[in-house]
Amino acid sequence: MASNKTLEQVTRYADMFAAMGAEPRLRIVQILLTAHPQGLIVGDIQDELGIPASTLSHHLEKLKNEGLVAVRREGTFLWYTANTEALQAIVNFLYAECCTRNKAIEPGELVSIGPKCGLEKRSQ
């Protein structure tokens, strides 16, 4: 039987996946990962996606509420960044069983989200 902590994790990660389940929001996460760690201002994200500002604002708010993106204010600009710790937690959660119990995938084969360049191969 699953523990309460495990059930809470499943619920939390399901909400995070649901937030990324909309195509524009998944694209936002991808775009922000390419600009990691500095992030992007809203106008640059809008230029990349070609969607109205109000629609973009809605998507960014959903991602922020689920802890997938962070926002910081610098002067009059809002900078959005991908929350790489949250994304790494999702990856770790998905692959925990396959790498620890049944060794379906070797841990060294996983991708690690690092602070320097976004995505990098994890070294073991």
Secondary structure, DSSP 4 states (H G I P E B T S, - for coil): ---HHHHHHHHHHHHHHHHHTSHHHHHHHHHHHHTTTT-EEHHHHHHHHT--HHHHHHHHHHHHHTTSEEEEEETTEEEEEE-HHHHHHHHHHHHHHHHHTS-SS-GGGSEEEETTTEEEEPP-
